[in-house]
Amino acid sequence: MNYRKIFNHDFRNTAINQLWRLLSGPALLILVPLYLSSEAQGYWYTFISMAALAVFADMGFSAVLLLFASHEFAHLKFNNQKELCGAPEHISRLATLLSFAMRWASGMALVVFPAVLLIGYFILNGKTSQINWQLPWLVYGVASVIVFINSIALSFIEGCDSVGDIQKIRFHVSVISVCVTVILLISGADLYALAFSLLAGALAGTSIILHRYKAMLGQLYKLTQLNSYPWFKEIMPLLWRFALSWVSGYFVLSIFTPLSFSYHGAVQAGQVGFSMAICMAMFSIANIWITIITPKINMYAAHRNTTALDQAFRKGVALAIATYAAGMVALFTGLWLMEGHPLIENRLLPTLPLLMVSIGWLMQLIINAMAIYMRAYKKEPLVVVSVLNGLYVAITTLLAAKYLPFEYLFSGFTSAYVLVLPWVYWIFRSFKRRSS
């Protein structure tokens, strides 16, 4: 086996970024309660929850942009100066695609983020407090706009077969944000630590993008002055399907902690949040194998090279499943060895619900891979599946939280994937037969 080819530039940078997040996340979880009062901590996580509403600014657009950029870049390459070389018509289309993406992102930012700021203000202002949260919330909102614009630009560049480079940028931005957070927290900056760390990371991200890709961006900007293309008509039929799947998935993954808090208490909510974070970390690390091949899968689909596409897909899925399975074994072995230790006492879910969550995420890993394969052809055949799955999980989780013991909170989550996985596989097989 050619290990050098498997553990290539894209894999290394993606793995480093995910491992950094895996280590820095728990470190911040420890520092926040050490340097913030319980009241300030509440505002801290409310800021984060409110800003997460920015998903309505994206609604899958970044994924669609990556897909369309990959299809155009399939006919191009970078030279040593990071300028695009190849068929002029595809360079022109890429230029107009980037211009459309930036206009779209700016328009959505102007609509969504002021609404998020206002909603957050009224919610935060509903509690009487001596904490100075108004200015940090405003700074956090402005920084979120810059982060959103950066994410659109990074998705475009990642679609140009640049997974490793983009992961490296995300890693640098994350390191800057975490370091600023730690310094300001220790200095007693309270909520300003969250606001200014996000702003520092956002500005750093913009600077790095403009510096590393100034040649390509300048090249494409000049072409936009001479060319135009009606991307709205081409993208919108796919975007609304992505948006439904995107929003359904967002709500599915966001209801467990607040429901457990409402019906079972703060301790259980903490167990749910921490356990979900661990499973999501295992998912993210395993999904590296899919992430690094996504632009190439899109490019193979653009060339209708099904042989290369299927070969890359099968290898990526096999490695992803093996990586996740190894993570599950390590997790439960570690819990068995540390049983009764105060470090994990009441921190994680009991064994049965934790097993249910981890199995659910494994099935989600497989479904996600099949979805990426089908989306490579600019199709989204999982809209109905995503919406019904979201409704099923939401309703069953609400009923479980209200009427069943805490251990069964994730029964709807896991049973949904037991039902959905065969359905998605059937759609996937049918799609492959039609595409071949």
C-alpha positions as CSV (number, residue, x, y, z in Angstrom):
1,M,0.0,0.0,0.0
2,N,1.3,3.5,-0.9
3,Y,1.1,5.2,2.4
4,R,2.7,8.4,1.1
5,K,-0.1,8.7,-1.5
6,I,-2.8,8.0,1.2
7,F,-1.4,10.4,3.8
8,N,-0.9,13.2,1.3
9,H,-0.8,17.0,1.6
10,D,-4.6,17.2,1.8
11,F,-4.9,14.5,4.5
12,R,-2.1,15.9,6.6
13,N,-3.4,19.4,6.8
14,T,-7.0,18.2,7.3
15,A,-5.9,15.9,10.1
16,I,-3.8,18.5,11.8
17,N,-6.7,21.0,11.7
18,Q,-9.2,18.4,13.1
19,L,-6.8,17.2,15.8
20,W,-6.1,20.8,16.8
21,R,-9.9,21.4,17.2
22,L,-10.2,18.2,19.2
23,L,-7.5,19.4,21.7
24,S,-8.3,23.1,21.8
25,G,-12.1,22.6,22.3
26,P,-11.8,20.7,25.6
27,A,-9.1,23.2,26.7
28,L,-11.5,26.1,26.3
29,L,-14.2,24.2,28.0
30,I,-12.0,24.0,31.1
31,L,-10.9,27.6,30.9
32,V,-14.3,29.2,30.5
33,P,-15.7,28.2,34.0
34,L,-12.3,29.0,35.6
35,Y,-12.3,32.7,34.4
36,L,-16.0,33.5,34.0
37,S,-18.7,33.8,36.6
38,S,-21.7,31.5,36.2
39,E,-23.7,34.4,34.9
40,A,-21.1,35.5,32.4
41,Q,-20.7,31.9,31.3
42,G,-24.4,31.9,30.5
43,Y,-24.0,34.9,28.3
44,W,-20.9,33.4,26.6
45,Y,-22.8,30.3,25.4
46,T,-25.9,32.3,24.5
47,F,-23.7,34.4,22.2
48,I,-22.5,31.3,20.5
49,S,-26.1,29.8,20.2
50,M,-27.5,33.1,18.9
51,A,-24.7,33.4,16.3
52,A,-25.4,29.9,15.1
53,L,-28.6,31.3,13.5
54,A,-26.2,32.5,10.8
55,V,-26.9,29.0,9.3
56,F,-29.8,30.8,7.6
57,A,-27.3,33.0,5.8
58,D,-25.6,30.0,4.3
59,M,-28.3,27.4,3.9
60,G,-26.1,25.1,1.9
61,F,-24.7,27.8,-0.5
62,S,-21.1,27.1,0.5
63,A,-21.5,23.4,-0.4
64,V,-23.2,24.3,-3.7
65,L,-20.4,26.8,-4.5
66,L,-17.7,24.2,-3.8
67,L,-19.5,21.8,-6.2
68,F,-19.8,24.3,-9.0
69,A,-16.3,25.5,-8.6
70,S,-15.0,21.9,-8.8
71,H,-16.8,21.3,-12.0
72,E,-15.2,24.4,-13.6
73,F,-11.8,23.7,-12.1
74,A,-11.9,20.2,-13.6
75,H,-10.7,21.8,-16.8
76,L,-8.0,24.0,-15.2
77,K,-4.9,24.0,-12.9
78,F,-2.8,26.4,-11.0
79,N,0.6,27.5,-12.1
80,N,3.5,28.3,-9.7
81,Q,2.2,31.8,-9.1
82,K,-1.2,30.5,-8.1
83,E,-2.8,31.8,-11.3
84,L,-5.3,29.7,-13.2
85,C,-4.3,28.0,-16.4
86,G,-6.4,26.1,-19.0
87,A,-9.5,26.7,-21.1
88,P,-10.3,30.4,-21.2
89,E,-14.0,29.8,-21.1
90,H,-13.8,27.9,-17.8
91,I,-11.5,30.6,-16.3
92,S,-14.2,33.1,-17.3
93,R,-17.0,31.0,-15.8
94,L,-15.0,30.7,-12.5
95,A,-14.5,34.4,-12.4
96,T,-18.2,35.1,-12.8
97,L,-19.0,32.4,-10.3
98,L,-16.8,34.0,-7.7
99,S,-18.3,37.4,-8.4
100,F,-21.8,36.0,-8.0
101,A,-20.9,34.2,-4.8
102,M,-19.5,37.4,-3.2
103,R,-22.6,39.4,-4.2
104,W,-24.9,36.6,-2.9
105,A,-22.9,36.3,0.4
106,S,-22.9,40.1,0.9
107,G,-26.6,40.3,0.3
108,M,-27.4,37.5,2.7
109,A,-25.1,39.0,5.3
110,L,-27.0,42.3,5.1
111,V,-30.3,40.6,5.6
112,V,-29.6,37.8,8.1
113,F,-27.0,39.3,10.5
114,P,-28.8,42.4,11.5
115,A,-31.8,40.2,12.2
116,V,-29.6,37.9,14.3
117,L,-28.2,40.9,16.2
118,L,-31.7,42.2,16.9
119,I,-33.0,38.8,18.0
120,G,-30.0,38.4,20.2
121,Y,-30.4,41.8,21.7
122,F,-34.0,41.3,22.7
123,I,-33.2,37.9,24.2
124,L,-30.2,39.1,26.1
125,N,-31.9,42.3,27.2
126,G,-34.7,40.3,28.7
127,K,-32.5,39.5,31.8
128,T,-31.5,42.1,34.3
129,S,-27.7,41.9,34.7
130,Q,-24.7,44.0,35.7
131,I,-22.6,42.4,33.0
132,N,-21.6,44.6,30.1
133,W,-22.7,42.5,27.2
134,Q,-24.0,45.1,24.6
135,L,-20.6,46.1,23.0
136,P,-19.2,42.5,23.0
137,W,-22.4,41.3,21.3
138,L,-22.1,44.0,18.7
139,V,-18.4,43.2,18.1
140,Y,-19.3,39.4,18.0
141,G,-22.0,40.1,15.4
142,V,-19.7,42.2,13.1
143,A,-17.0,39.5,13.4
144,S,-19.6,36.8,12.4
145,V,-20.3,38.7,9.2
146,I,-16.6,38.6,8.3
147,V,-16.3,34.9,9.2
148,F,-19.3,34.2,6.9
149,I,-17.8,36.1,3.9
150,N,-14.5,34.3,4.5
151,S,-16.2,30.9,4.6
152,I,-17.8,31.5,1.2
153,A,-14.4,32.5,-0.3
154,L,-12.7,29.4,1.3
155,S,-15.4,27.1,-0.1
156,F,-14.8,28.5,-3.6
157,I,-11.0,28.0,-3.3
158,E,-11.5,24.6,-1.8
159,G,-13.5,23.6,-4.8
160,C,-10.5,24.4,-6.9
161,D,-8.9,21.2,-5.7
162,S,-7.3,23.0,-2.7
163,V,-8.5,21.1,0.3
164,G,-5.1,20.9,2.0
165,D,-4.4,24.6,1.5
166,I,-7.8,25.6,2.9
167,Q,-7.5,23.3,5.9
168,K,-4.1,24.9,6.6
169,I,-5.7,28.4,6.5
170,R,-8.5,27.2,8.8
171,F,-5.9,25.8,11.2
172,H,-4.0,29.1,11.3
173,V,-7.2,31.1,11.9
174,S,-8.3,28.7,14.7
175,V,-4.9,28.9,16.4
176,I,-5.1,32.7,16.4
177,S,-8.6,32.7,17.7
178,V,-7.9,30.2,20.5
179,C,-4.7,32.0,21.6
180,V,-6.5,35.4,21.7
181,T,-9.3,33.8,23.7
182,V,-6.9,32.3,26.2
183,I,-4.9,35.5,26.7
184,L,-8.0,37.7,27.1
185,L,-9.7,35.2,29.4
186,I,-6.7,35.1,31.7
187,S,-6.5,38.9,31.6
188,G,-10.1,39.1,32.9
189,A,-11.7,40.4,29.7
190,D,-14.8,38.3,30.2
191,L,-17.2,38.5,27.2
192,Y,-14.7,40.6,25.2
193,A,-12.5,37.5,25.0
194,L,-15.1,35.8,22.9
195,A,-15.9,38.8,20.8
196,F,-12.4,40.0,20.0
197,S,-11.0,36.5,19.5
198,L,-13.6,35.9,16.8
199,L,-12.8,39.3,15.3
200,A,-9.0,38.6,15.4
201,G,-9.6,35.2,13.7
202,A,-11.9,36.7,11.0
203,L,-9.4,39.5,10.1
204,A,-6.6,37.1,10.1
205,G,-8.5,34.8,7.7
206,T,-9.3,37.7,5.3
207,S,-5.6,38.7,5.3
208,I,-4.3,35.2,4.7
209,I,-6.8,34.6,1.8
210,L,-5.9,37.9,0.1
211,H,-2.2,37.3,0.5
212,R,-2.1,33.7,-0.6
213,Y,-4.5,34.0,-3.5
214,K,-3.9,37.6,-4.6
215,A,-2.7,36.4,-8.0
216,M,-5.8,34.3,-8.7
217,L,-8.2,36.8,-7.2
218,G,-6.7,39.7,-9.2
219,Q,-6.9,37.5,-12.4
220,L,-10.6,36.7,-11.8
221,Y,-11.5,40.2,-10.8
222,K,-10.2,41.5,-14.2
223,L,-12.2,38.9,-16.0
224,T,-15.4,39.9,-14.2
225,Q,-15.1,43.3,-15.8
226,L,-15.4,41.7,-19.2
227,N,-17.7,38.8,-18.7
228,S,-21.0,37.8,-17.2
229,Y,-23.0,34.6,-16.7
230,P,-26.5,34.0,-15.3
231,W,-25.4,31.8,-12.4
232,F,-28.6,32.5,-10.4
233,K,-30.7,30.5,-12.9
234,E,-28.3,27.6,-12.8
235,I,-27.6,27.5,-9.0
236,M,-31.1,28.2,-7.6
237,P,-32.8,24.9,-8.7
238,L,-30.1,23.0,-6.7
239,L,-29.7,25.5,-3.8
240,W,-33.3,25.3,-2.5
241,R,-32.8,21.5,-2.2
242,F,-29.5,21.9,-0.4
243,A,-31.1,24.5,1.9
244,L,-33.9,22.2,3.0
245,S,-31.4,19.4,3.7
246,W,-29.0,21.9,5.4
247,V,-31.6,23.4,7.7
248,S,-33.2,20.0,8.5
249,G,-29.8,18.6,9.6
250,Y,-29.1,21.8,11.6
251,F,-32.2,21.5,13.7
252,V,-31.8,17.7,14.2
253,L,-28.4,18.2,15.8
254,S,-29.3,21.2,17.8
255,I,-32.4,20.0,19.8
256,F,-30.9,17.4,22.2
257,T,-29.1,19.7,24.6
258,P,-32.0,22.2,25.2
259,L,-34.5,19.4,25.5
260,S,-32.4,17.5,28.0
261,F,-31.9,20.8,29.9
262,S,-35.7,21.5,29.9
263,Y,-36.9,18.0,30.9
264,H,-34.0,16.5,32.9
265,G,-31.7,19.2,34.2
266,A,-28.3,20.9,33.7
267,V,-26.2,17.9,34.6
268,Q,-27.9,15.7,31.9
269,A,-27.7,18.6,29.4
270,G,-23.9,18.7,30.1
271,Q,-23.6,15.0,29.5
272,V,-25.5,15.3,26.2
273,G,-23.5,18.2,25.0
274,F,-20.1,16.7,25.9
275,S,-21.0,13.3,24.4
276,M,-22.3,14.8,21.2
277,A,-19.1,16.9,21.0
278,I,-16.9,13.7,21.3
279,C,-19.0,11.8,18.6
280,M,-18.9,14.8,16.3
281,A,-15.1,14.9,16.8
282,M,-14.8,11.2,15.9
283,F,-17.1,11.9,12.9
284,S,-15.0,14.9,11.8
285,I,-11.7,13.0,12.0
286,A,-13.1,9.9,10.1
287,N,-14.7,12.2,7.6
288,I,-11.3,13.6,6.7
289,W,-11.1,10.8,4.1
290,I,-14.2,12.0,2.4
291,T,-13.4,15.7,2.7
292,I,-10.0,15.4,1.0
293,I,-11.5,13.6,-2.0
294,T,-14.7,15.7,-2.4
295,P,-13.2,18.2,-5.0
296,K,-11.7,15.3,-7.0
297,I,-15.0,13.4,-6.9
298,N,-16.7,16.5,-8.3
299,M,-14.1,16.8,-11.0
300,Y,-14.4,13.1,-11.9
301,A,-18.2,13.6,-12.2
302,A,-17.7,16.6,-14.4
303,H,-15.5,14.5,-16.7
304,R,-18.0,11.5,-16.4
305,N,-15.0,9.4,-15.3
306,T,-17.1,6.9,-13.2
307,T,-14.2,4.4,-12.9
308,A,-11.9,6.9,-11.1
309,L,-14.8,8.3,-9.1
310,D,-16.0,4.9,-7.8
311,Q,-12.4,3.9,-7.0
312,A,-11.8,7.0,-5.0
313,F,-15.2,6.8,-3.3
314,R,-14.8,3.2,-2.2
315,K,-11.4,3.8,-0.7
316,G,-12.5,6.9,1.0
317,V,-15.6,5.3,2.6
318,A,-13.6,2.2,3.7
319,L,-11.0,4.4,5.4
320,A,-13.6,6.6,7.0
321,I,-15.6,3.7,8.5
322,A,-12.4,2.0,9.7
323,T,-11.2,5.3,11.3
324,Y,-14.6,5.9,13.1
325,A,-14.7,2.3,14.3
326,A,-11.2,2.6,15.7
327,G,-12.4,5.8,17.5
328,M,-15.4,4.0,19.0
329,V,-13.2,1.2,20.3
330,A,-10.8,3.7,21.8
331,L,-13.6,5.7,23.4
332,F,-15.3,2.7,25.1
333,T,-12.0,1.1,26.1
334,G,-11.0,4.4,27.7
335,L,-14.3,4.7,29.5
336,W,-14.0,1.1,30.8
337,L,-10.4,1.7,32.0
338,M,-11.4,5.0,33.7
339,E,-14.7,3.7,35.2
340,G,-15.4,5.5,38.5
341,H,-12.7,8.2,37.9
342,P,-13.8,11.7,39.0
343,L,-12.6,13.2,35.8
344,I,-15.4,11.5,33.8
345,E,-17.9,11.1,36.6
346,N,-21.3,12.5,35.4
347,R,-19.5,14.1,32.4
348,L,-20.6,11.6,29.7
349,L,-23.8,9.8,28.9
350,P,-24.4,6.3,30.4
351,T,-23.1,3.5,28.2
352,L,-26.4,2.6,26.4
353,P,-27.3,6.1,25.2
354,L,-23.6,6.8,24.4
355,L,-23.5,3.7,22.3
356,M,-26.8,4.8,20.5
357,V,-25.3,8.2,19.8
358,S,-22.0,6.8,18.4
359,I,-23.8,4.3,16.2
360,G,-26.1,7.0,14.9
361,W,-23.1,9.1,13.9
362,L,-21.4,6.1,12.2
363,M,-24.5,5.7,10.0
364,Q,-24.6,9.5,9.4
365,L,-20.9,9.2,8.2
366,I,-22.0,6.6,5.6
367,I,-25.1,8.6,4.5
368,N,-23.0,11.7,4.2
369,A,-20.5,10.0,1.9
370,M,-23.3,8.7,-0.4
371,A,-24.8,12.2,-0.4
372,I,-21.5,13.8,-1.5
373,Y,-21.2,11.2,-4.3
374,M,-24.6,12.1,-5.7
375,R,-24.2,15.8,-5.3
376,A,-21.0,15.6,-7.4
377,Y,-23.4,15.4,-10.4
378,K,-25.1,18.6,-9.3
379,K,-28.1,16.6,-8.0
380,E,-29.7,16.6,-4.5
381,P,-32.0,13.5,-4.4
382,L,-32.1,13.4,-0.6
383,V,-34.4,16.4,0.1
384,V,-37.5,14.3,1.1
385,V,-35.3,12.0,3.2
386,S,-33.7,14.9,5.0
387,V,-36.9,16.7,5.8
388,L,-38.7,13.5,6.9
389,N,-35.7,12.5,9.0
390,G,-35.6,15.9,10.6
391,L,-39.3,15.8,11.5
392,Y,-39.0,12.2,12.8
393,V,-36.0,13.0,15.0
394,A,-37.5,16.2,16.3
395,I,-40.9,14.6,17.2
396,T,-39.5,11.4,18.7
397,T,-36.8,13.2,20.7
398,L,-39.4,15.6,22.1
399,L,-41.7,12.6,23.1
400,A,-38.7,10.7,24.6
401,A,-37.6,13.7,26.6
402,K,-41.0,14.3,27.9
403,Y,-42.3,10.8,28.7
404,L,-39.3,8.4,28.8
405,P,-36.3,8.0,31.1
406,F,-33.2,10.0,30.2
407,E,-31.4,6.9,28.9
408,Y,-33.9,6.8,25.9
409,L,-33.4,10.4,24.8
410,F,-31.5,9.3,21.7
411,S,-33.9,6.4,20.7
412,G,-35.4,8.5,18.0
413,F,-32.0,9.7,16.7
414,T,-30.6,6.1,16.3
415,S,-33.9,4.5,15.1
416,A,-34.1,7.3,12.4
417,Y,-30.8,6.3,10.9
418,V,-31.6,2.6,11.1
419,L,-34.6,3.4,8.9
420,V,-33.0,6.0,6.7
421,L,-29.7,4.3,5.9
422,P,-31.3,1.5,3.8
423,W,-33.5,4.1,2.1
424,V,-30.5,6.3,1.2
425,Y,-28.6,3.2,0.0
426,W,-31.4,2.3,-2.3
427,I,-31.6,5.8,-3.7
428,F,-27.8,5.7,-4.1
429,R,-27.8,2.5,-6.0
430,S,-30.6,3.7,-8.3
431,F,-28.7,6.9,-8.9
432,K,-25.5,5.1,-9.8
433,R,-27.3,2.9,-12.4
434,R,-28.8,6.0,-14.0
435,S,-25.5,7.8,-14.0
436,S,-23.3,5.0,-15.4
